[in-house]
Amino acid sequence: MIRRSLAIAALAVSLTTVVGVAARDRAAAQDRAEQGRRIFMDQGCYGCHIVGKLGTPIGPDLSRMGARRSEAWLEDWLRDPANQRPAAHMPRLELTEAQVAALAAFLASLK
């Protein structure tokens, strides 16, 4: 009986830890996506792209980009669009690695 109670208590602690870590990870991902949204606005990406009802339809509509591309693919694209597609009209952006990661997180969140 004591062993069973200890096992149940240990399981409860483990589940609480897993749930807490998952919630913390979700919050960090939301923060990174929010940083990316600010970068999208600050860099003027809306001048060529639409997200929702904001922007100009010169380049592709990015409203559902996260449903089409992975965050890793988006990071590669943002680092050097011409490397991914030589005929790309998108310029290479002057972004730090942290900015690339945040912007990719934002775009990946658009589903």
KENU-339377 format. One line per field, with one value per atom (N, C-alpha, C): residue number from 1; residue in three letters; atom name; y, z, x. Coordinates in nm, 2 decimals, decimal comma, padded with zeros to 4 digits. Atoms other than C-alpha are relative to their C-alpha. Example, Ala and Ser with C-alpha at 12.3 -4.5 7.8 and 13.67 -1.06 7.14 Angstrom:
<nodes>
keke 1 | 1 | 1 | 2 | 2 | 2
torlo ALA | ALA | ALA | SER | SER | SER
pator N | CA | C | N | CA | C
yy -00,12 | -00,45 | 00,12 | -00,11 | -00,11 | 00,11
zz 00,00 | 00,78 | 00,00 | 00,00 | 00,71 | 00,08
xx 00,09 | 01,23 | 00,09 | -00,09 | 01,37 | -00,08
</nodes>
This chain:
<nodes>
keke 1 | 1 | 1 | 2 | 2 | 2 | 3 | 3 | 3 | 4 | 4 | 4 | 5 | 5 | 5 | 6 | 6 | 6 | 7 | 7 | 7 | 8 | 8 | 8 | 9 | 9 | 9 | 10 | 10 | 10 | 11 | 11 | 11 | 12 | 12 | 12 | 13 | 13 | 13 | 14 | 14 | 14 | 15 | 15 | 15 | 16 | 16 | 16 | 17 | 17 | 17 | 18 | 18 | 18 | 19 | 19 | 19 | 20 | 20 | 20 | 21 | 21 | 21 | 22 | 22 | 22 | 23 | 23 | 23 | 24 | 24 | 24 | 25 | 25 | 25 | 26 | 26 | 26 | 27 | 27 | 27 | 28 | 28 | 28 | 29 | 29 | 29 | 30 | 30 | 30 | 31 | 31 | 31 | 32 | 32 | 32 | 33 | 33 | 33 | 34 | 34 | 34 | 35 | 35 | 35 | 36 | 36 | 36 | 37 | 37 | 37 | 38 | 38 | 38 | 39 | 39 | 39 | 40 | 40 | 40 | 41 | 41 | 41 | 42 | 42 | 42 | 43 | 43 | 43 | 44 | 44 | 44 | 45 | 45 | 45 | 46 | 46 | 46 | 47 | 47 | 47 | 48 | 48 | 48 | 49 | 49 | 49 | 50 | 50 | 50 | 51 | 51 | 51 | 52 | 52 | 52 | 53 | 53 | 53 | 54 | 54 | 54 | 55 | 55 | 55 | 56 | 56 | 56 | 57 | 57 | 57 | 58 | 58 | 58 | 59 | 59 | 59 | 60 | 60 | 60 | 61 | 61 | 61 | 62 | 62 | 62 | 63 | 63 | 63 | 64 | 64 | 64 | 65 | 65 | 65 | 66 | 66 | 66 | 67 | 67 | 67 | 68 | 68 | 68 | 69 | 69 | 69 | 70 | 70 | 70 | 71 | 71 | 71 | 72 | 72 | 72 | 73 | 73 | 73 | 74 | 74 | 74 | 75 | 75 | 75 | 76 | 76 | 76 | 77 | 77 | 77 | 78 | 78 | 78 | 79 | 79 | 79 | 80 | 80 | 80 | 81 | 81 | 81 | 82 | 82 | 82 | 83 | 83 | 83 | 84 | 84 | 84 | 85 | 85 | 85 | 86 | 86 | 86 | 87 | 87 | 87 | 88 | 88 | 88 | 89 | 89 | 89 | 90 | 90 | 90 | 91 | 91 | 91 | 92 | 92 | 92 | 93 | 93 | 93 | 94 | 94 | 94 | 95 | 95 | 95 | 96 | 96 | 96 | 97 | 97 | 97 | 98 | 98 | 98 | 99 | 99 | 99 | 100 | 100 | 100 | 101 | 101 | 101 | 102 | 102 | 102 | 103 | 103 | 103 | 104 | 104 | 104 | 105 | 105 | 105 | 106 | 106 | 106 | 107 | 107 | 107 | 108 | 108 | 108 | 109 | 109 | 109 | 110 | 110 | 110 | 111 | 111 | 111
torlo MET | MET | MET | ILE | ILE | ILE | ARG | ARG | ARG | ARG | ARG | ARG | SER | SER | SER | LEU | LEU | LEU | ALA | ALA | ALA | ILE | ILE | ILE | ALA | ALA | ALA | ALA | ALA | ALA | LEU | LEU | LEU | ALA | ALA | ALA | VAL | VAL | VAL | SER | SER | SER | LEU | LEU | LEU | THR | THR | THR | THR | THR | THR | VAL | VAL | VAL | VAL | VAL | VAL | GLY | GLY | GLY | VAL | VAL | VAL | ALA | ALA | ALA | ALA | ALA | ALA | ARG | ARG | ARG | ASP | ASP | ASP | ARG | ARG | ARG | ALA | ALA | ALA | ALA | ALA | ALA | ALA | ALA | ALA | GLN | GLN | GLN | ASP | ASP | ASP | ARG | ARG | ARG | ALA | ALA | ALA | GLU | GLU | GLU | GLN | GLN | GLN | GLY | GLY | GLY | ARG | ARG | ARG | ARG | ARG | ARG | ILE | ILE | ILE | PHE | PHE | PHE | MET | MET | MET | ASP | ASP | ASP | GLN | GLN | GLN | GLY | GLY | GLY | CYS | CYS | CYS | TYR | TYR | TYR | GLY | GLY | GLY | CYS | CYS | CYS | HIS | HIS | HIS | ILE | ILE | ILE | VAL | VAL | VAL | GLY | GLY | GLY | LYS | LYS | LYS | LEU | LEU | LEU | GLY | GLY | GLY | THR | THR | THR | PRO | PRO | PRO | ILE | ILE | ILE | GLY | GLY | GLY | PRO | PRO | PRO | ASP | ASP | ASP | LEU | LEU | LEU | SER | SER | SER | ARG | ARG | ARG | MET | MET | MET | GLY | GLY | GLY | ALA | ALA | ALA | ARG | ARG | ARG | ARG | ARG | ARG | SER | SER | SER | GLU | GLU | GLU | ALA | ALA | ALA | TRP | TRP | TRP | LEU | LEU | LEU | GLU | GLU | GLU | ASP | ASP | ASP | TRP | TRP | TRP | LEU | LEU | LEU | ARG | ARG | ARG | ASP | ASP | ASP | PRO | PRO | PRO | ALA | ALA | ALA | ASN | ASN | ASN | GLN | GLN | GLN | ARG | ARG | ARG | PRO | PRO | PRO | ALA | ALA | ALA | ALA | ALA | ALA | HIS | HIS | HIS | MET | MET | MET | PRO | PRO | PRO | ARG | ARG | ARG | LEU | LEU | LEU | GLU | GLU | GLU | LEU | LEU | LEU | THR | THR | THR | GLU | GLU | GLU | ALA | ALA | ALA | GLN | GLN | GLN | VAL | VAL | VAL | ALA | ALA | ALA | ALA | ALA | ALA | LEU | LEU | LEU | ALA | ALA | ALA | ALA | ALA | ALA | PHE | PHE | PHE | LEU | LEU | LEU | ALA | ALA | ALA | SER | SER | SER | LEU | LEU | LEU | LYS | LYS | LYS
pator N | CA | C | N | CA | C | N | CA | C | N | CA | C | N | CA | C | N | CA | C | N | CA | C | N | CA | C | N | CA | C | N | CA | C | N | CA | C | N | CA | C | N | CA | C | N | CA | C | N | CA | C | N | CA | C | N | CA | C | N | CA | C | N | CA | C | N | CA | C | N | CA | C | N | CA | C | N | CA | C | N | CA | C | N | CA | C | N | CA | C | N | CA | C | N | CA | C | N | CA | C | N | CA | C | N | CA | C | N | CA | C | N | CA | C | N | CA | C | N | CA | C | N | CA | C | N | CA | C | N | CA | C | N | CA | C | N | CA | C | N | CA | C | N | CA | C | N | CA | C | N | CA | C | N | CA | C | N | CA | C | N | CA | C | N | CA | C | N | CA | C | N | CA | C | N | CA | C | N | CA | C | N | CA | C | N | CA | C | N | CA | C | N | CA | C | N | CA | C | N | CA | C | N | CA | C | N | CA | C | N | CA | C | N | CA | C | N | CA | C | N | CA | C | N | CA | C | N | CA | C | N | CA | C | N | CA | C | N | CA | C | N | CA | C | N | CA | C | N | CA | C | N | CA | C | N | CA | C | N | CA | C | N | CA | C | N | CA | C | N | CA | C | N | CA | C | N | CA | C | N | CA | C | N | CA | C | N | CA | C | N | CA | C | N | CA | C | N | CA | C | N | CA | C | N | CA | C | N | CA | C | N | CA | C | N | CA | C | N | CA | C | N | CA | C | N | CA | C | N | CA | C | N | CA | C | N | CA | C | N | CA | C | N | CA | C | N | CA | C | N | CA | C | N | CA | C | N | CA | C | N | CA | C | N | CA | C | N | CA | C | N | CA | C | N | CA | C | N | CA | C | N | CA | C | N | CA | C
yy -00,12 | 00,00 | 00,13 | -00,11 | 00,24 | 00,02 | 00,00 | 00,15 | 00,06 | -00,05 | 00,22 | 00,15 | -00,14 | 00,55 | 00,08 | -00,07 | 00,65 | 00,00 | 00,01 | 00,54 | 00,10 | -00,10 | 00,75 | 00,14 | -00,13 | 01,05 | 00,03 | -00,02 | 01,01 | 00,03 | -00,02 | 00,99 | 00,14 | -00,13 | 01,30 | 00,11 | -00,09 | 01,49 | 00,01 | 00,01 | 01,37 | 00,07 | -00,07 | 01,48 | 00,15 | -00,14 | 01,81 | 00,07 | -00,06 | 01,87 | 00,00 | 00,01 | 01,76 | 00,11 | -00,10 | 01,99 | 00,14 | -00,13 | 02,28 | 00,03 | -00,02 | 02,23 | 00,03 | -00,02 | 02,21 | 00,14 | -00,14 | 02,53 | 00,11 | -00,10 | 02,71 | 00,00 | 00,01 | 02,59 | 00,07 | -00,07 | 02,71 | 00,15 | -00,15 | 03,05 | 00,06 | -00,05 | 03,08 | 00,01 | 00,00 | 02,99 | 00,12 | -00,12 | 03,25 | 00,13 | -00,12 | 03,51 | 00,02 | -00,01 | 03,43 | 00,04 | -00,04 | 03,45 | 00,14 | -00,14 | 03,78 | 00,09 | -00,08 | 03,91 | 00,00 | 00,01 | 03,78 | 00,09 | -00,09 | 03,97 | 00,15 | -00,13 | 04,29 | 00,02 | -00,01 | 04,22 | 00,02 | -00,01 | 04,17 | 00,14 | -00,14 | 04,51 | 00,10 | -00,10 | 04,69 | -00,01 | 00,02 | 04,55 | 00,04 | -00,04 | 04,66 | -00,12 | 00,12 | 04,30 | 00,02 | -00,02 | 04,41 | 00,08 | -00,08 | 04,64 | -00,09 | 00,09 | 04,33 | -00,13 | 00,12 | 04,06 | 00,03 | -00,01 | 04,01 | -00,10 | 00,09 | 03,86 | 00,05 | -00,03 | 03,85 | 00,11 | -00,11 | 04,19 | 00,11 | -00,10 | 04,38 | -00,03 | 00,02 | 04,43 | 00,04 | -00,03 | 04,47 | -00,13 | 00,13 | 04,18 | 00,00 | 00,00 | 04,22 | -00,14 | 00,13 | 03,90 | -00,09 | 00,10 | 03,58 | 00,05 | -00,02 | 03,60 | -00,10 | 00,08 | 03,47 | -00,04 | 00,03 | 03,43 | -00,14 | 00,14 | 03,05 | -00,07 | 00,05 | 03,01 | -00,12 | 00,10 | 02,79 | -00,14 | 00,13 | 02,53 | -00,05 | 00,05 | 02,51 | -00,03 | 00,01 | 02,54 | -00,02 | 00,02 | 02,43 | 00,12 | -00,11 | 02,67 | 00,00 | 00,02 | 02,53 | 00,05 | -00,05 | 02,59 | 00,15 | -00,14 | 02,94 | 00,07 | -00,06 | 03,01 | 00,00 | 00,00 | 02,90 | 00,10 | -00,10 | 03,11 | 00,14 | -00,14 | 03,42 | 00,03 | -00,02 | 03,38 | 00,04 | -00,03 | 03,38 | -00,06 | 00,05 | 03,36 | -00,05 | 00,04 | 03,34 | -00,14 | 00,13 | 03,03 | -00,11 | 00,09 | 02,86 | 00,00 | -00,02 | 02,99 | 00,11 | -00,10 | 03,17 | 00,12 | -00,10 | 03,36 | 00,08 | -00,07 | 03,49 | 00,15 | -00,15 | 03,86 | 00,06 | -00,05 | 03,88 | 00,03 | -00,03 | 04,06 | -00,08 | 00,05 | 03,92 | 00,10 | -00,10 | 04,08 | 00,00 | -00,01 | 04,21 | -00,03 | 00,05 | 04,01 | -00,08 | 00,09 | 03,86 | -00,14 | 00,14 | 03,49 | 00,00 | 00,00 | 03,57 | 00,06 | -00,06 | 03,79 | -00,10 | 00,11 | 03,51 | -00,10 | 00,10 | 03,26 | 00,05 | -00,06 | 03,49 | 00,02 | -00,03 | 03,59 | -00,14 | 00,13 | 03,22 | -00,06 | 00,04 | 03,14 | 00,06 | -00,07 | 03,40 | -00,05 | 00,04 | 03,29 | -00,15 | 00,14 | 02,92 | -00,01 | 00,00 | 03,02 | 00,03 | -00,04 | 03,14 | -00,12 | 00,12 | 02,85 | 00,01
zz 00,00 | 00,00 | 00,00 | -00,01 | 00,09 | -00,13 | 00,13 | -00,23 | -00,11 | 00,10 | -00,43 | 00,01 | -00,02 | -00,27 | -00,04 | 00,04 | -00,32 | -00,16 | 00,15 | -00,69 | -00,06 | 00,05 | -00,74 | 00,03 | -00,03 | -00,57 | -00,09 | 00,10 | -00,79 | -00,13 | 00,13 | -01,10 | 00,00 | -00,01 | -00,99 | -00,02 | 00,01 | -00,94 | -00,14 | 00,14 | -01,28 | -00,10 | 00,09 | -01,46 | 00,02 | -00,03 | -01,29 | -00,06 | 00,06 | -01,40 | -00,15 | 00,15 | -01,76 | -00,05 | 00,03 | -01,77 | 00,01 | -00,02 | -01,63 | -00,10 | 00,10 | -01,87 | -00,14 | 00,13 | -02,17 | 00,00 | -00,01 | -02,05 | -00,02 | 00,02 | -02,02 | -00,14 | 00,14 | -02,36 | -00,10 | 00,09 | -02,52 | 00,02 | -00,02 | -02,35 | -00,07 | 00,07 | -02,48 | -00,15 | 00,14 | -02,83 | -00,04 | 00,03 | -02,81 | 00,01 | -00,01 | -02,69 | -00,12 | 00,12 | -02,98 | -00,12 | 00,11 | -03,23 | 00,01 | -00,01 | -03,09 | -00,03 | 00,04 | -03,12 | -00,16 | 00,14 | -03,48 | -00,07 | 00,05 | -03,54 | 00,00 | -00,01 | -03,42 | -00,11 | 00,10 | -03,65 | -00,14 | 00,12 | -03,94 | -00,03 | 00,01 | -03,87 | -00,02 | 00,00 | -03,80 | -00,13 | 00,12 | -04,11 | -00,13 | 00,11 | -04,33 | -00,09 | 00,08 | -04,45 | -00,06 | 00,05 | -04,49 | -00,12 | 00,12 | -04,77 | -00,13 | 00,12 | -05,00 | 00,03 | -00,03 | -04,81 | 00,08 | -00,08 | -04,66 | 00,11 | -00,11 | -04,32 | 00,05 | -00,04 | -04,25 | -00,09 | 00,08 | -04,36 | -00,02 | 00,00 | -04,33 | -00,11 | 00,10 | -04,61 | -00,14 | 00,14 | -04,98 | -00,08 | 00,07 | -05,23 | -00,11 | 00,10 | -05,41 | 00,00 | -00,01 | -05,28 | 00,05 | -00,05 | -05,15 | 00,13 | -00,12 | -04,90 | 00,11 | -00,11 | -04,57 | 00,11 | -00,10 | -04,38 | 00,05 | -00,04 | -04,37 | -00,02 | 00,03 | -04,41 | 00,08 | -00,09 | -04,11 | -00,04 | 00,05 | -04,27 | -00,12 | 00,12 | -04,57 | 00,02 | -00,02 | -04,44 | 00,14 | -00,13 | -04,14 | 00,05 | -00,06 | -03,90 | -00,05 | 00,05 | -04,01 | -00,14 | 00,14 | -04,38 | 00,00 | 00,00 | -04,30 | 00,04 | -00,04 | -04,12 | -00,11 | 00,12 | -04,42 | -00,10 | 00,10 | -04,65 | 00,04 | -00,05 | -04,43 | 00,00 | 00,00 | -04,41 | -00,14 | 00,13 | -04,79 | -00,10 | 00,09 | -05,02 | -00,13 | 00,13 | -05,34 | 00,00 | -00,01 | -05,21 | -00,01 | 00,01 | -05,18 | -00,13 | 00,13 | -05,50 | -00,08 | 00,06 | -05,73 | -00,07 | 00,06 | -05,91 | 00,09 | -00,10 | -05,59 | -00,01 | 00,01 | -05,59 | 00,14 | -00,14 | -05,21 | 00,03 | -00,03 | -05,10 | 00,12 | -00,12 | -04,85 | 00,11 | -00,11 | -04,52 | 00,10 | -00,10 | -04,27 | 00,14 | -00,13 | -03,97 | 00,08 | -00,09 | -03,67 | 00,00 | -00,01 | -03,61 | 00,10 | -00,09 | -03,32 | -00,07 | 00,08 | -03,55 | -00,10 | 00,09 | -03,81 | 00,07 | -00,07 | -03,55 | 00,04 | -00,05 | -03,41 | -00,12 | 00,12 | -03,76 | -00,05 | 00,04 | -03,86 | 00,09 | -00,10 | -03,54 | -00,02 | 00,03 | -03,62 | -00,13 | 00,12 | -03,98 | 00,01 | -00,02 | -03,87 | 00,08 | -00,09 | -03,62 | -00,08 | 00,08 | -03,91 | -00,07 | 00,05 | -03,98 | -00,03
xx 00,08 | 00,00 | 00,09 | -00,09 | 00,28 | 00,07 | -00,07 | 00,47 | -00,09 | 00,09 | 00,16 | -00,02 | 00,02 | 00,10 | 00,13 | -00,12 | 00,47 | 00,01 | 00,00 | 00,44 | -00,09 | 00,10 | 00,13 | 00,05 | -00,05 | 00,29 | 00,11 | -00,11 | 00,60 | -00,05 | 00,06 | 00,39 | -00,07 | 00,07 | 00,19 | 00,11 | -00,11 | 00,52 | 00,06 | -00,05 | 00,65 | -00,09 | 00,10 | 00,33 | 00,00 | 00,00 | 00,33 | 00,12 | -00,12 | 00,69 | -00,01 | 00,01 | 00,62 | -00,10 | 00,10 | 00,31 | 00,06 | -00,07 | 00,51 | 00,10 | -00,10 | 00,79 | -00,06 | 00,07 | 00,55 | -00,06 | 00,06 | 00,37 | 00,11 | -00,12 | 00,71 | 00,05 | -00,04 | 00,81 | -00,09 | 00,11 | 00,48 | 00,01 | -00,02 | 00,53 | 00,12 | -00,12 | 00,88 | -00,02 | 00,03 | 00,77 | -00,09 | 00,09 | 00,49 | 00,08 | -00,08 | 00,74 | 00,09 | -00,09 | 00,98 | -00,08 | 00,09 | 00,69 | -00,04 | 00,03 | 00,59 | 00,11 | -00,12 | 00,94 | 00,01 | 00,00 | 00,93 | -00,10 | 00,11 | 00,60 | 00,05 | -00,05 | 00,77 | 00,11 | -00,10 | 01,07 | -00,07 | 00,07 | 00,83 | -00,05 | 00,05 | 00,68 | 00,12 | -00,11 | 01,01 | 00,08 | -00,08 | 01,18 | -00,09 | 00,09 | 00,88 | -00,04 | 00,03 | 00,81 | -00,14 | 00,14 | 00,44 | 00,00 | -00,01 | 00,56 | -00,01 | 00,01 | 00,57 | -00,08 | 00,07 | 00,38 | -00,12 | 00,13 | 00,03 | 00,01 | 00,03 | -00,03 | -00,14 | 00,14 | -00,40 | -00,05 | 00,05 | -00,54 | 00,10 | -00,11 | -00,21 | 00,10 | -00,11 | 00,03 | -00,04 | 00,01 | 00,08 | 00,03 | -00,02 | 00,04 | 00,10 | -00,11 | 00,37 | 00,06 | -00,06 | 00,53 | -00,11 | 00,09 | 00,36 | -00,08 | 00,08 | 00,08 | 00,05 | -00,06 | 00,23 | -00,09 | 00,10 | -00,09 | 00,00 | 00,00 | -00,06 | 00,13 | -00,13 | 00,31 | 00,04 | -00,04 | 00,35 | -00,07 | 00,06 | 00,11 | 00,07 | -00,07 | 00,34 | 00,14 | -00,14 | 00,69 | 00,04 | -00,05 | 00,89 | 00,07 | -00,08 | 01,06 | 00,14 | -00,14 | 01,40 | 00,01 | -00,01 | 01,32 | -00,01 | 00,01 | 01,21 | 00,13 | -00,13 | 01,53 | 00,10 | -00,09 | 01,73 | -00,03 | 00,05 | 01,52 | 00,03 | -00,02 | 01,55 | 00,15 | -00,14 | 01,93 | 00,05 | -00,05 | 01,97 | -00,10 | 00,11 | 01,66 | 00,05 | -00,06 | 01,87 | 00,07 | -00,06 | 02,05 | -00,11 | 00,11 | 01,71 | -00,07 | 00,06 | 01,57 | 00,07 | -00,08 | 01,82 | -00,08 | 00,08 | 01,54 | -00,09 | 00,08 | 01,39 | 00,02 | 00,00 | 01,30 | 00,02 | -00,02 | 01,33 | 00,15 | -00,14 | 01,65 | 00,05 | -00,06 | 01,89 | -00,01 | 00,02 | 01,80 | 00,12 | -00,11 | 02,05 | -00,06 | 00,06 | 01,93 | 00,10 | -00,08 | 02,11 | -00,06 | 00,06 | 02,07 | -00,12 | 00,11 | 01,84 | -00,12 | 00,12 | 01,62 | -00,05 | 00,04 | 01,62 | -00,08 | 00,07 | 01,51 | -00,14 | 00,12 | 01,24 | -00,10 | 00,08 | 01,11 | -00,05 | 00,04 | 01,10 | -00,11 | 00,10 | 00,91 | -00,13 | 00,13 | 00,65 | -00,06 | 00,05 | 00,61 | -00,05 | 00,04 | 00,59 | -00,13 | 00,12 | 00,31 | -00,12 | 00,12 | 00,09 | -00,05 | 00,06 | -00,13 | -00,15
</nodes>
